[in-house]
Structures are given as structure tokens and as C-alpha cells.
Amino acid sequence: MTIILKGIKAYEEVVDGVVPAEGADATEVDAYDYLCHTASTIFIQVVSQDILEKIVKLEKPNLMWTWLRTEYYRDSAYALVSQIMNVVSLPTQYSGNNLSEFISKFESQWLHLTKLSKESTDSYRTTFAAFLNEDKAKRDFLMGFLVKHHKNVIDNLTTKDSWSYADVKQRLMDIDTSDTQDDTALFTSKPSGSKKKGKKPKGNSDSSSPKSKTCTWCKKHNPGKSEGHTWNECFRLQKLNKEKKEKEKDEEANITMEAKVRTKSFYFDTACTSHMTPYAGCLLNCTKCYRFEKSSSQESMEIEGKGDVIMECVLRDGSVSSFRVCDVLHVPKLGHPLISWRKLRTKGYTEFGEGDFISINKGTKVMFEAVFDGNLFKIPEISHSAHITYNFWHQALGHLAPSSMDKALKLYSDADIPAKPKDFTCSSCVKSKMTRNSRPSMSRKDRNKLDLVHSDFSGPFPVPSYGNSLYYITQIDDATRVAWVRFMKQKSETTKIIKDFVTEMEHQHHKSPKAFRMDNGGEYVTKDLKGFFESKGIIHEFTPPYSPESNGVAERLN
């Protein structure tokens, strides 16, 4: 109600009881009367019938406001306690989904609680209001409410004590944002400029500036290029994922031994607007959709669904081209399955004609060929029951070596296994045979005690120790191989443990460590620890990412 009164600029007249000064001119009095009439009209419209009967007897809106506040406003300890209950019960309303919606609800309840605590001169409420205004208090309450469903994320965020509520919120919103899958080959339903499903959190007073954004993927794979964007905005990661998906979906053409053409093959049509088929059995990922499509004779045909079709087309050189056609409409009244040239052309496909043959290419690769059968151009396809590609048999036999498959062909001449293509390669076999060169053994340098300390972190473990610890950290002296093990209940205790270790060495052995070597774990990459090492003159060494052998001394102990 106060917002409405401020909106019509009648707040002071209604709430504070301001009236025109004595001797005010007629214009000011008329303006005052107009605001009072407007405020009274609003009161009459919003209150219930039983309250209306009481306030209509009051002539001025200030009297109405005073009566309503006296009768119904309760700025009491119960209202504060009740709102505290509303805040602490928020975790019970969260199931792990719609994180952005939960954060919005949390901010609303927290704001209401802060407002109630401020509306009193009581010393306890004043102190409580000051606590609620602390940015880190709001941050820690939010993380505490989410720890049940996002334990690993919160565990990592607790190590970044310098982060504000806005930083934590931005990180959580980035996690909540989901990426849509990239368009597959021959995808026809979405326009080329389709947006992602996940909505980016809109900028507001709590959002961090672009310079404060950090991409965790680039931080590991492209050091020095991680600032200014987050992982879900990273074009390098999106490009890598797109290449992986295209590689998985585009199957290589293999030489076939025989070509059993299906009787219900697709026809290539230059006039139809969409890919269509009357056979629901050939559709994958089929979804229901109801609308109508007009035929060339202007007859309305009902569409009952749409899905994907895997096509294995026989080319003139005897090879097979396999690819996926997306968003094929299921039209039961259709006479023959149709492939739409209009859809293919929008995806950058080209058409070449030669006599009774039409070839559809994507770049330099032939996707399929159609043969004129007297009426339309028909696309020859192999039977789905005929597994006649060399790659199929190679995988079916457990990625058998080509030399062993050649021996099998000699022993079983009647086997339906085609000959090996000249350029045949199996990506899975290549990856499985890859080796990593072992690191050369390094001679132990003549180091003194505490010249270099190796450190590593382990946890969390599913079962806590007798002391309720879930983590432990090791410190190993490179010269003597003496190890210290410290247990921790929280990951955020890492910096304190290292500080205590340095202090212990200074007092017990009268010497401070000269260098620490550790991996790039988030528990070690904190401003607090970096500042401590700089103040002590200790060198902070990091091993390369994804190379535990570089930190072998600590890894072998763990």
C-alpha cells in the first residue's frame, strides 16, 4: 500500500498527515483535496466489506490509515519470529531443481526479514538488523540452504572466502543455466539463430561485472584466457562440444558386399516443404504433434507426429552413406516417404544432376544419390536387417584386428563380411592404443630440510572419521621424506592448516619452508593463501593440470 501511495504522491498526506499551510492558495488546496479523494477511493476499493463499513465513517484518508494501522498492523516479536521461520524453512521447499527460482524466493524472504528487524528501536533488533545487512551472512545462509543438493559446488565455494554474495549468486546461476544441444545433420525444425534453453541471469545490482567472470574450463585448458566469461559462455568449449557431436553423428561410408534395397524407400522431392513419411515404425525419438499439411492436390493431410530417421543410402560406387534426417513428419495418408530439397538447401547442401541420377552433397562429401524410376527420383537404401559394413563386423567382433579378420575370411569363405576399405580406421582403437610417455626419472637434488614441501589434499570421504573429519591434507618434506598428516572437517580449513604448519616449523625447527609444490585444486588457489606465501617469501609452485605424476611424491603417499 505504501508503494501505491508513493506512486500517486499522496504518501505524506496519508501516512504523515501533512495538510496545506494556513493561507495556502486555492491551487494548493485543490491539489490536496484531489490527492485525498484519490487515496480514499483506493482504500475503499482494496479493503473487505466489513472493514469498509467502518472506514467510510472517517472523512480523511489519514484517519483511515491511522485506524487501519492501529487495528491490524502488528510490529511485534511474533512477526519477526514468524518471518525467521519462513526463512529457515526454505530448504524444505527446494528439491534440487529450478535453482534460480529458489534464489529469487530466498532474496524476497531475506528482504522481508531485514525490513522487520529494522522497524524497531529495540537494541536486539538493531543488532540483528546489522547482522542481516552483512553481505557474507546472506551469502553463507544461501550456501547453507543449498548444501544438501549441491554439496560439491558449495564445498568448492566455501574455499573462496573473499567472494561476495553477488559472486556466489552468479556462480550458482551459471550452474543452473543449461545448454541446448547443437543442431544435428539435416536438422530442419529450428531456425539457424535459435537460442539456448537456459536463460542467462539478467544483470542487476547483485550481478558481477564481466571482468570478474572466470571460465573454469579455460582456466585449465587455456591459461591466461579465462577472464571475462563463464564456462557456459565459452565459445572454445562450445566449439569443442559441437565437433564431438558431429563426429559421433556422422558415420563414415564403408564398402558393402551386397545392397538389399528397401521396398519403402524415400523419394527426393523438390516441391515438398518438409521431410515426410507415412510409416511411424521408422521414426526415432518420435513425439506427438497435431496439425495439417496440404498435398500437391490441395488435400489436407493430418500430421500425427515427428521424429528422426537413420538413412543408409547406397551410392553408385558400392559404398554406403549413413546419416540422420531430423524432424521427419509422420503423415499416414502420404503415398511415399519424401525428402524435401527445400529443407536441404537451407542447410547448405548442393545438388548435382547427371542423366537419371541426382547427387546431394555437403561440401565434398556425397550424402545420398537418387535414381529416376519413371516418375520420381528414388533414393536406394540398404535393408536395416543386412549388417554388411566392415565397420559393423569390426565392432561386433570386439574391435578385432584387421589381420585377424582377414584370416577369418580365409577360413570361412561363406561369411558375409566385406573386404576391408583401403582408408579404414577405427577411432576407438586408435584412442585405446595411445600411450603417454613416462616422465624421465629425476635425480634428487641436494636439498636441505624444508627447502621444498609437497602438499596434496584428499576427500570428501563417504564415512567420517571418529573425529567427524571428512578430509585430510599431507605435507611431505622433499629432502627427508618426513610427512605430516592433518585431518579437517571442512575443505575451507586448508589455508589455516598450511599457516599452522609453517608456524610449527618456524618454532619447532627454527626454519621456514622455502617452497610449496601442489596441484591446481581450488583449495590451494585462494587469495588468502597467496597473500600469506607472499608475506613469508615462500615460493608457491603449481604442477601442470591433469598430470598427477608431476606431483608424484604427494600422490604416492595418498
Protein Blocks (a to p, Z undefined) as FASTA:
>chain_A
ZZmmmmnopmmmmmnopacdehiafklmmmmmmmmmmmmmmmmmmmcfklmmmmmmpmbf
klmmmmmmmmmmccdfklmmmmmmmmmmmmmmpgoiakllmmmmmmmmmmmmmmmmmmcc
bfklmmmmmmmmpmklmmmmmmmmmmmmmmmlmmmmmmmmmbcfklmmmmmmmmmpccdd
dddehiakbcfkbccfbdcddddfkbccfklpccfklmmmmghilgoiafklmmklmmmm
mmmmmmmmmccddddfbdcddfkbcdddfkbmbdcdfbfklpghiacdddddddfkopac
ddfbdcddddddddfkopacddddehiacdfkbmbdcddfklmmmnopacddehjaccdd
ehjacfbdcddehjaccdddddfklccbfklmmmmnoopafklmmmmmmmmmmbccdcdd
fklccfklmmmmpccddddddddddddehkbccdddedddfbdcfkopabdcddddfklo
pacddddfbfklmmmmmmmmmmmmmmmnopacfbdcddfbfklmcfklmmmmmmnopacd
dddehilklmmmmmmmZZ
